């Protein structure tokens, strides 16, 4: 769905976001989205690291 989104579509989305939320709220929303993505990536890395750790422990026991 998003692969068909071109430059005009992105400009339209940004324009609508400016109209709906206003220029003062957009930086706050951007920070919140950035923080959320950072936490998600951190949690994902921890899960993968824990999974790798469990696999290595299981292979050393065998």
mmCIF file of the N, C-alpha and C atoms, coordinates in Angstrom:
data_MODEL
# 
_entry.id   MODEL 
# 
loop_
_atom_site.group_PDB 
_atom_site.id 
_atom_site.type_symbol 
_atom_site.label_atom_id 
_atom_site.label_alt_id 
_atom_site.label_comp_id 
_atom_site.label_asym_id 
_atom_site.label_entity_id 
_atom_site.label_seq_id 
_atom_site.pdbx_PDB_ins_code 
_atom_site.Cartn_x 
_atom_site.Cartn_y 
_atom_site.Cartn_z 
_atom_site.occupancy 
_atom_site.B_iso_or_equiv 
_atom_site.pdbx_formal_charge 
_atom_site.auth_seq_id 
_atom_site.auth_comp_id 
_atom_site.auth_asym_id 
_atom_site.auth_atom_id 
_atom_site.pdbx_PDB_model_num 
ATOM 1   N N  . UNK A 1 1  ? 0.827  -1.193  0.000  1.00 0.00 ? 1  UNK A N  1 
ATOM 2   C CA . UNK A 1 1  ? 0.000  0.000   0.000  1.00 0.00 ? 1  UNK A CA 1 
ATOM 3   C C  . UNK A 1 1  ? 0.870  1.256   0.000  1.00 0.00 ? 1  UNK A C  1 
ATOM 4   N N  . UNK A 1 2  ? 1.854  1.310   0.864  1.00 0.00 ? 2  UNK A N  1 
ATOM 5   C CA . UNK A 1 2  ? 2.706  2.495   0.931  1.00 0.00 ? 2  UNK A CA 1 
ATOM 6   C C  . UNK A 1 2  ? 3.714  2.564   -0.203 1.00 0.00 ? 2  UNK A C  1 
ATOM 7   N N  . UNK A 1 3  ? 3.937  1.448   -0.895 1.00 0.00 ? 3  UNK A N  1 
ATOM 8   C CA . UNK A 1 3  ? 4.900  1.473   -1.995 1.00 0.00 ? 3  UNK A CA 1 
ATOM 9   C C  . UNK A 1 3  ? 4.395  2.296   -3.170 1.00 0.00 ? 3  UNK A C  1 
ATOM 10  N N  . UNK A 1 4  ? 3.086  2.464   -3.289 1.00 0.00 ? 4  UNK A N  1 
ATOM 11  C CA . UNK A 1 4  ? 2.510  3.263   -4.368 1.00 0.00 ? 4  UNK A CA 1 
ATOM 12  C C  . UNK A 1 4  ? 2.436  4.742   -4.020 1.00 0.00 ? 4  UNK A C  1 
ATOM 13  N N  . UNK A 1 5  ? 2.916  5.115   -2.864 1.00 0.00 ? 5  UNK A N  1 
ATOM 14  C CA . UNK A 1 5  ? 2.858  6.495   -2.403 1.00 0.00 ? 5  UNK A CA 1 
ATOM 15  C C  . UNK A 1 5  ? 4.063  7.250   -2.944 1.00 0.00 ? 5  UNK A C  1 
ATOM 16  N N  . UNK A 1 6  ? 3.799  8.259   -3.757 1.00 0.00 ? 6  UNK A N  1 
ATOM 17  C CA . UNK A 1 6  ? 4.888  9.025   -4.352 1.00 0.00 ? 6  UNK A CA 1 
ATOM 18  C C  . UNK A 1 6  ? 5.088  10.351  -3.639 1.00 0.00 ? 6  UNK A C  1 
ATOM 19  N N  . UNK A 1 7  ? 5.868  11.211  -4.252 1.00 0.00 ? 7  UNK A N  1 
ATOM 20  C CA . UNK A 1 7  ? 6.159  12.532  -3.696 1.00 0.00 ? 7  UNK A CA 1 
ATOM 21  C C  . UNK A 1 7  ? 4.881  13.362  -3.538 1.00 0.00 ? 7  UNK A C  1 
ATOM 22  N N  . UNK A 1 8  ? 3.990  13.398  -4.537 1.00 0.00 ? 8  UNK A N  1 
ATOM 23  C CA . UNK A 1 8  ? 2.758  14.182  -4.345 1.00 0.00 ? 8  UNK A CA 1 
ATOM 24  C C  . UNK A 1 8  ? 1.913  13.676  -3.169 1.00 0.00 ? 8  UNK A C  1 
ATOM 25  N N  . UNK A 1 9  ? 1.886  12.361  -2.977 1.00 0.00 ? 9  UNK A N  1 
ATOM 26  C CA . UNK A 1 9  ? 1.142  11.793  -1.857 1.00 0.00 ? 9  UNK A CA 1 
ATOM 27  C C  . UNK A 1 9  ? 1.735  12.182  -0.520 1.00 0.00 ? 9  UNK A C  1 
ATOM 28  N N  . UNK A 1 10 ? 3.066  12.163  -0.433 1.00 0.00 ? 10 UNK A N  1 
ATOM 29  C CA . UNK A 1 10 ? 3.730  12.571  0.808  1.00 0.00 ? 10 UNK A CA 1 
ATOM 30  C C  . UNK A 1 10 ? 3.486  14.043  1.114  1.00 0.00 ? 10 UNK A C  1 
ATOM 31  N N  . UNK A 1 11 ? 3.544  14.867  0.087  1.00 0.00 ? 11 UNK A N  1 
ATOM 32  C CA . UNK A 1 11 ? 3.284  16.300  0.273  1.00 0.00 ? 11 UNK A CA 1 
ATOM 33  C C  . UNK A 1 11 ? 1.858  16.516  0.766  1.00 0.00 ? 11 UNK A C  1 
ATOM 34  N N  . UNK A 1 12 ? 0.923  15.782  0.201  1.00 0.00 ? 12 UNK A N  1 
ATOM 35  C CA . UNK A 1 12 ? -0.481 15.898  0.623  1.00 0.00 ? 12 UNK A CA 1 
ATOM 36  C C  . UNK A 1 12 ? -0.646 15.472  2.079  1.00 0.00 ? 12 UNK A C  1 
ATOM 37  N N  . UNK A 1 13 ? -0.002 14.380  2.484  1.00 0.00 ? 13 UNK A N  1 
ATOM 38  C CA . UNK A 1 13 ? -0.097 13.905  3.869  1.00 0.00 ? 13 UNK A CA 1 
ATOM 39  C C  . UNK A 1 13 ? 0.488  14.931  4.826  1.00 0.00 ? 13 UNK A C  1 
ATOM 40  N N  . UNK A 1 14 ? 1.650  15.485  4.484  1.00 0.00 ? 14 UNK A N  1 
ATOM 41  C CA . UNK A 1 14 ? 2.273  16.504  5.340  1.00 0.00 ? 14 UNK A CA 1 
ATOM 42  C C  . UNK A 1 14 ? 1.395  17.737  5.440  1.00 0.00 ? 14 UNK A C  1 
ATOM 43  N N  . UNK A 1 15 ? 0.827  18.149  4.331  1.00 0.00 ? 15 UNK A N  1 
ATOM 44  C CA . UNK A 1 15 ? -0.053 19.315  4.313  1.00 0.00 ? 15 UNK A CA 1 
ATOM 45  C C  . UNK A 1 15 ? -1.285 19.081  5.195  1.00 0.00 ? 15 UNK A C  1 
ATOM 46  N N  . UNK A 1 16 ? -1.890 17.901  5.075  1.00 0.00 ? 16 UNK A N  1 
ATOM 47  C CA . UNK A 1 16 ? -3.062 17.588  5.902  1.00 0.00 ? 16 UNK A CA 1 
ATOM 48  C C  . UNK A 1 16 ? -2.694 17.515  7.384  1.00 0.00 ? 16 UNK A C  1 
ATOM 49  N N  . UNK A 1 17 ? -1.528 16.970  7.687  1.00 0.00 ? 17 UNK A N  1 
ATOM 50  C CA . UNK A 1 17 ? -1.092 16.908  9.084  1.00 0.00 ? 17 UNK A CA 1 
ATOM 51  C C  . UNK A 1 17 ? -0.900 18.312  9.642  1.00 0.00 ? 17 UNK A C  1 
ATOM 52  N N  . UNK A 1 18 ? -0.341 19.224  8.840  1.00 0.00 ? 18 UNK A N  1 
ATOM 53  C CA . UNK A 1 18 ? -0.191 20.610  9.289  1.00 0.00 ? 18 UNK A CA 1 
ATOM 54  C C  . UNK A 1 18 ? -1.535 21.264  9.552  1.00 0.00 ? 18 UNK A C  1 
ATOM 55  N N  . UNK A 1 19 ? -2.504 20.997  8.685  1.00 0.00 ? 19 UNK A N  1 
ATOM 56  C CA . UNK A 1 19 ? -3.829 21.586  8.869  1.00 0.00 ? 19 UNK A CA 1 
ATOM 57  C C  . UNK A 1 19 ? -4.514 21.008  10.101 1.00 0.00 ? 19 UNK A C  1 
ATOM 58  N N  . UNK A 1 20 ? -4.450 19.697  10.265 1.00 0.00 ? 20 UNK A N  1 
ATOM 59  C CA . UNK A 1 20 ? -5.177 19.043  11.363 1.00 0.00 ? 20 UNK A CA 1 
ATOM 60  C C  . UNK A 1 20 ? -4.530 19.329  12.720 1.00 0.00 ? 20 UNK A C  1 
ATOM 61  N N  . UNK A 1 21 ? -3.216 19.160  12.817 1.00 0.00 ? 21 UNK A N  1 
ATOM 62  C CA . UNK A 1 21 ? -2.553 19.258  14.114 1.00 0.00 ? 21 UNK A CA 1 
ATOM 63  C C  . UNK A 1 21 ? -1.912 20.606  14.377 1.00 0.00 ? 21 UNK A C  1 
ATOM 64  N N  . UNK A 1 22 ? -1.609 21.341  13.352 1.00 0.00 ? 22 UNK A N  1 
ATOM 65  C CA . UNK A 1 22 ? -0.961 22.633  13.529 1.00 0.00 ? 22 UNK A CA 1 
ATOM 66  C C  . UNK A 1 22 ? 0.543  22.482  13.656 1.00 0.00 ? 22 UNK A C  1 
ATOM 67  N N  . UNK A 1 23 ? 1.267  23.535  13.317 1.00 0.00 ? 23 UNK A N  1 
ATOM 68  C CA . UNK A 1 23 ? 2.728  23.441  13.328 1.00 0.00 ? 23 UNK A CA 1 
ATOM 69  C C  . UNK A 1 23 ? 3.340  23.299  14.721 1.00 0.00 ? 23 UNK A C  1 
ATOM 70  N N  . UNK A 1 24 ? 2.620  23.679  15.767 1.00 0.00 ? 24 UNK A N  1 
ATOM 71  C CA . UNK A 1 24 ? 3.200  23.576  17.113 1.00 0.00 ? 24 UNK A CA 1 
ATOM 72  C C  . UNK A 1 24 ? 3.155  22.145  17.650 1.00 0.00 ? 24 UNK A C  1 
ATOM 73  N N  . UNK A 1 25 ? 2.205  21.334  17.203 1.00 0.00 ? 25 UNK A N  1 
ATOM 74  C CA . UNK A 1 25 ? 2.069  19.964  17.707 1.00 0.00 ? 25 UNK A CA 1 
ATOM 75  C C  . UNK A 1 25 ? 2.914  18.960  16.931 1.00 0.00 ? 25 UNK A C  1 
ATOM 76  N N  . UNK A 1 26 ? 3.277  19.263  15.691 1.00 0.00 ? 26 UNK A N  1 
ATOM 77  C CA . UNK A 1 26 ? 4.013  18.300  14.883 1.00 0.00 ? 26 UNK A CA 1 
ATOM 78  C C  . UNK A 1 26 ? 5.367  17.907  15.478 1.00 0.00 ? 26 UNK A C  1 
ATOM 79  N N  . UNK A 1 27 ? 6.171  18.838  16.007 1.00 0.00 ? 27 UNK A N  1 
ATOM 80  C CA . UNK A 1 27 ? 7.431  18.397  16.626 1.00 0.00 ? 27 UNK A CA 1 
ATOM 81  C C  . UNK A 1 27 ? 7.219  17.465  17.819 1.00 0.00 ? 27 UNK A C  1 
ATOM 82  N N  . UNK A 1 28 ? 6.195  17.731  18.607 1.00 0.00 ? 28 UNK A N  1 
ATOM 83  C CA . UNK A 1 28 ? 5.895  16.859  19.751 1.00 0.00 ? 28 UNK A CA 1 
ATOM 84  C C  . UNK A 1 28 ? 5.513  15.468  19.266 1.00 0.00 ? 28 UNK A C  1 
ATOM 85  N N  . UNK A 1 29 ? 4.700  15.406  18.222 1.00 0.00 ? 29 UNK A N  1 
ATOM 86  C CA . UNK A 1 29 ? 4.289  14.114  17.681 1.00 0.00 ? 29 UNK A CA 1 
ATOM 87  C C  . UNK A 1 29 ? 5.485  13.373  17.091 1.00 0.00 ? 29 UNK A C  1 
ATOM 88  N N  . UNK A 1 30 ? 6.364  14.090  16.415 1.00 0.00 ? 30 UNK A N  1 
ATOM 89  C CA . UNK A 1 30 ? 7.558  13.481  15.853 1.00 0.00 ? 30 UNK A CA 1 
ATOM 90  C C  . UNK A 1 30 ? 8.456  12.898  16.930 1.00 0.00 ? 30 UNK A C  1 
ATOM 91  N N  . UNK A 1 31 ? 8.623  13.642  18.032 1.00 0.00 ? 31 UNK A N  1 
ATOM 92  C CA . UNK A 1 31 ? 9.427  13.140  19.155 1.00 0.00 ? 31 UNK A CA 1 
ATOM 93  C C  . UNK A 1 31 ? 8.801  11.891  19.752 1.00 0.00 ? 31 UNK A C  1 
ATOM 94  N N  . UNK A 1 32 ? 7.479  11.900  19.907 1.00 0.00 ? 32 UNK A N  1 
ATOM 95  C CA . UNK A 1 32 ? 6.792  10.750  20.488 1.00 0.00 ? 32 UNK A CA 1 
ATOM 96  C C  . UNK A 1 32 ? 6.937  9.521   19.591 1.00 0.00 ? 32 UNK A C  1 
ATOM 97  N N  . UNK A 1 33 ? 6.811  9.709   18.291 1.00 0.00 ? 33 UNK A N  1 
ATOM 98  C CA . UNK A 1 33 ? 6.967  8.592   17.357 1.00 0.00 ? 33 UNK A CA 1 
ATOM 99  C C  . UNK A 1 33 ? 8.404  8.087   17.384 1.00 0.00 ? 33 UNK A C  1 
ATOM 100 N N  . UNK A 1 34 ? 9.369  9.001   17.420 1.00 0.00 ? 34 UNK A N  1 
ATOM 101 C CA . UNK A 1 34 ? 10.774 8.611   17.485 1.00 0.00 ? 34 UNK A CA 1 
ATOM 102 C C  . UNK A 1 34 ? 11.100 7.826   18.736 1.00 0.00 ? 34 UNK A C  1 
ATOM 103 N N  . UNK A 1 35 ? 10.584 8.277   19.864 1.00 0.00 ? 35 UNK A N  1 
ATOM 104 C CA . UNK A 1 35 ? 10.810 7.573   21.131 1.00 0.00 ? 35 UNK A CA 1 
ATOM 105 C C  . UNK A 1 35 ? 10.184 6.185   21.091 1.00 0.00 ? 35 UNK A C  1 
ATOM 106 N N  . UNK A 1 36 ? 8.991  6.094   20.536 1.00 0.00 ? 36 UNK A N  1 
ATOM 107 C CA . UNK A 1 36 ? 8.316  4.808   20.433 1.00 0.00 ? 36 UNK A CA 1 
ATOM 108 C C  . UNK A 1 36 ? 9.107  3.849   19.564 1.00 0.00 ? 36 UNK A C  1 
ATOM 109 N N  . UNK A 1 37 ? 9.594  4.318   18.422 1.00 0.00 ? 37 UNK A N  1 
ATOM 110 C CA . UNK A 1 37 ? 10.380 3.456   17.539 1.00 0.00 ? 37 UNK A CA 1 
ATOM 111 C C  . UNK A 1 37 ? 11.687 3.028   18.194 1.00 0.00 ? 37 UNK A C  1 
ATOM 112 N N  . UNK A 1 38 ? 12.312 3.940   18.931 1.00 0.00 ? 38 UNK A N  1 
ATOM 113 C CA . UNK A 1 38 ? 13.560 3.607   19.611 1.00 0.00 ? 38 UNK A CA 1 
ATOM 114 C C  . UNK A 1 38 ? 13.334 2.521   20.664 1.00 0.00 ? 38 UNK A C  1 
ATOM 115 N N  . UNK A 1 39 ? 12.269 2.636   21.437 1.00 0.00 ? 39 UNK A N  1 
ATOM 116 C CA . UNK A 1 39 ? 11.950 1.622   22.445 1.00 0.00 ? 39 UNK A CA 1 
ATOM 117 C C  . UNK A 1 39 ? 11.615 0.284   21.792 1.00 0.00 ? 39 UNK A C  1 
ATOM 118 N N  . UNK A 1 40 ? 10.892 0.331   20.668 1.00 0.00 ? 40 UNK A N  1 
ATOM 119 C CA . UNK A 1 40 ? 10.542 -0.898  19.955 1.00 0.00 ? 40 UNK A CA 1 
ATOM 120 C C  . UNK A 1 40 ? 11.792 -1.603  19.457 1.00 0.00 ? 40 UNK A C  1 
ATOM 121 N N  . UNK A 1 41 ? 12.717 -0.851  18.866 1.00 0.00 ? 41 UNK A N  1 
ATOM 122 C CA . UNK A 1 41 ? 13.964 -1.440  18.380 1.00 0.00 ? 41 UNK A CA 1 
ATOM 123 C C  . UNK A 1 41 ? 14.780 -2.023  19.528 1.00 0.00 ? 41 UNK A C  1 
ATOM 124 N N  . UNK A 1 42 ? 14.820 -1.313  20.656 1.00 0.00 ? 42 UNK A N  1 
ATOM 125 C CA . UNK A 1 42 ? 15.566 -1.793  21.825 1.00 0.00 ? 42 UNK A CA 1 
ATOM 126 C C  . UNK A 1 42 ? 14.980 -3.104  22.331 1.00 0.00 ? 42 UNK A C  1 
ATOM 127 N N  . UNK A 1 43 ? 13.656 -3.171  22.423 1.00 0.00 ? 43 UNK A N  1 
ATOM 128 C CA . UNK A 1 43 ? 13.002 -4.388  22.899 1.00 0.00 ? 43 UNK A CA 1 
ATOM 129 C C  . UNK A 1 43 ? 13.227 -5.540  21.929 1.00 0.00 ? 43 UNK A C  1 
ATOM 130 N N  . UNK A 1 44 ? 13.168 -5.243  20.641 1.00 0.00 ? 44 UNK A N  1 
ATOM 131 C CA . UNK A 1 44 ? 13.388 -6.279  19.642 1.00 0.00 ? 44 UNK A CA 1 
ATOM 132 C C  . UNK A 1 44 ? 14.807 -6.819  19.735 1.00 0.00 ? 44 UNK A C  1 
ATOM 133 N N  . UNK A 1 45 ? 15.788 -5.933  19.884 1.00 0.00 ? 45 UNK A N  1 
ATOM 134 C CA . UNK A 1 45 ? 17.180 -6.372  20.027 1.00 0.00 ? 45 UNK A CA 1 
ATOM 135 C C  . UNK A 1 45 ? 17.355 -7.240  21.262 1.00 0.00 ? 45 UNK A C  1 
ATOM 136 N N  . UNK A 1 46 ? 16.715 -6.853  22.362 1.00 0.00 ? 46 UNK A N  1 
ATOM 137 C CA . UNK A 1 46 ? 16.825 -7.641  23.595 1.00 0.00 ? 46 UNK A CA 1 
ATOM 138 C C  . UNK A 1 46 ? 16.212 -9.024  23.419 1.00 0.00 ? 46 UNK A C  1 
ATOM 139 N N  . UNK A 1 47 ? 15.056 -9.096  22.731 1.00 0.00 ? 47 UNK A N  1 
ATOM 140 C CA . UNK A 1 47 ? 14.421 -10.390 22.503 1.00 0.00 ? 47 UNK A CA 1 
ATOM 141 C C  . UNK A 1 47 ? 15.305 -11.283 21.633 1.00 0.00 ? 47 UNK A C  1 
ATOM 142 N N  . UNK A 1 48 ? 15.883 -10.718 20.584 1.00 0.00 ? 48 UNK A N  1 
ATOM 143 C CA . UNK A 1 48 ? 16.753 -11.496 19.703 1.00 0.00 ? 48 UNK A CA 1 
ATOM 144 C C  . UNK A 1 48 ? 17.993 -11.939 20.470 1.00 0.00 ? 48 UNK A C  1 
ATOM 145 N N  . UNK A 1 49 ? 18.563 -11.043 21.268 1.00 0.00 ? 49 UNK A N  1 
ATOM 146 C CA . UNK A 1 49 ? 19.752 -11.380 22.053 1.00 0.00 ? 49 UNK A CA 1 
ATOM 147 C C  . UNK A 1 49 ? 19.435 -12.493 23.045 1.00 0.00 ? 49 UNK A C  1 
ATOM 148 N N  . UNK A 1 50 ? 18.286 -12.398 23.721 1.00 0.00 ? 50 UNK A N  1 
ATOM 149 C CA . UNK A 1 50 ? 17.905 -13.435 24.675 1.00 0.00 ? 50 UNK A CA 1 
ATOM 150 C C  . UNK A 1 50 ? 17.681 -14.765 23.967 1.00 0.00 ? 50 UNK A C  1 
ATOM 151 N N  . UNK A 1 51 ? 17.070 -14.718 22.785 1.00 0.00 ? 51 UNK A N  1 
ATOM 152 C CA . UNK A 1 51 ? 16.821 -15.935 22.019 1.00 0.00 ? 51 UNK A CA 1 
ATOM 153 C C  . UNK A 1 51 ? 18.137 -16.574 21.592 1.00 0.00 ? 51 UNK A C  1 
ATOM 154 N N  . UNK A 1 52 ? 19.078 -15.757 21.126 1.00 0.00 ? 52 UNK A N  1 
ATOM 155 C CA . UNK A 1 52 ? 20.397 -16.275 20.747 1.00 0.00 ? 52 UNK A CA 1 
ATOM 156 C C  . UNK A 1 52 ? 21.109 -16.876 21.950 1.00 0.00 ? 52 UNK A C  1 
ATOM 157 N N  . UNK A 1 53 ? 20.965 -16.235 23.099 1.00 0.00 ? 53 UNK A N  1 
ATOM 158 C CA . UNK A 1 53 ? 21.604 -16.718 24.323 1.00 0.00 ? 53 UNK A CA 1 
ATOM 159 C C  . UNK A 1 53 ? 21.026 -18.080 24.719 1.00 0.00 ? 53 UNK A C  1 
ATOM 160 N N  . UNK A 1 54 ? 19.700 -18.233 24.612 1.00 0.00 ? 54 UNK A N  1 
ATOM 161 C CA . UNK A 1 54 ? 19.062 -19.500 24.956 1.00 0.00 ? 54 UNK A CA 1 
ATOM 162 C C  . UNK A 1 54 ? 19.501 -20.604 23.996 1.00 0.00 ? 54 UNK A C  1 
ATOM 163 N N  . UNK A 1 55 ? 19.609 -20.289 22.713 1.00 0.00 ? 55 UNK A N  1 
ATOM 164 C CA . UNK A 1 55 ? 20.033 -21.293 21.730 1.00 0.00 ? 55 UNK A CA 1 
ATOM 165 C C  . UNK A 1 55 ? 21.457 -21.747 22.013 1.00 0.00 ? 55 UNK A C  1 
ATOM 166 N N  . UNK A 1 56 ? 22.336 -20.807 22.361 1.00 0.00 ? 56 UNK A N  1 
ATOM 167 C CA . UNK A 1 56 ? 23.719 -21.179 22.633 1.00 0.00 ? 56 UNK A CA 1 
ATOM 168 C C  . UNK A 1 56 ? 23.824 -22.006 23.910 1.00 0.00 ? 56 UNK A C  1 
ATOM 169 N N  . UNK A 1 57 ? 22.984 -21.718 24.904 1.00 0.00 ? 57 UNK A N  1 
ATOM 170 C CA . UNK A 1 57 ? 22.980 -22.493 26.127 1.00 0.00 ? 57 UNK A CA 1 
ATOM 171 C C  . UNK A 1 57 ? 22.468 -23.908 25.863 1.00 0.00 ? 57 UNK A C  1 
ATOM 172 N N  . UNK A 1 58 ? 21.450 -24.028 25.025 1.00 0.00 ? 58 UNK A N  1 
ATOM 173 C CA . UNK A 1 58 ? 20.893 -25.352 24.703 1.00 0.00 ? 58 UNK A CA 1 
ATOM 174 C C  . UNK A 1 58 ? 21.889 -26.187 23.901 1.00 0.00 ? 58 UNK A C  1 
ATOM 175 N N  . UNK A 1 59 ? 22.612 -25.548 22.993 1.00 0.00 ? 59 UNK A N  1 
ATOM 176 C CA . UNK A 1 59 ? 23.583 -26.291 22.190 1.00 0.00 ? 59 UNK A CA 1 
ATOM 177 C C  . UNK A 1 59 ? 24.789 -26.714 23.027 1.00 0.00 ? 59 UNK A C  1 
ATOM 178 N N  . UNK A 1 60 ? 25.125 -25.927 24.056 1.00 0.00 ? 60 UNK A N  1 
ATOM 179 C CA . UNK A 1 60 ? 26.264 -26.312 24.904 1.00 0.00 ? 60 UNK A CA 1 
ATOM 180 C C  . UNK A 1 60 ? 25.893 -27.430 25.866 1.00 0.00 ? 60 UNK A C  1 
ATOM 181 N N  . UNK A 1 61 ? 24.598 -27.555 26.192 1.00 0.00 ? 61 UNK A N  1 
ATOM 182 C CA . UNK A 1 61 ? 24.129 -28.625 27.076 1.00 0.00 ? 61 UNK A CA 1 
ATOM 183 C C  . UNK A 1 61 ? 24.060 -29.959 26.330 1.00 0.00 ? 61 UNK A C  1 
ATOM 184 N N  . UNK A 1 62 ? 23.838 -29.906 25.035 1.00 0.00 ? 62 UNK A N  1 
ATOM 185 C CA . UNK A 1 62 ? 23.674 -31.142 24.259 1.00 0.00 ? 62 UNK A CA 1 
ATOM 186 C C  . UNK A 1 62 ? 24.965 -31.862 24.018 1.00 0.00 ? 62 UNK A C  1 
# 
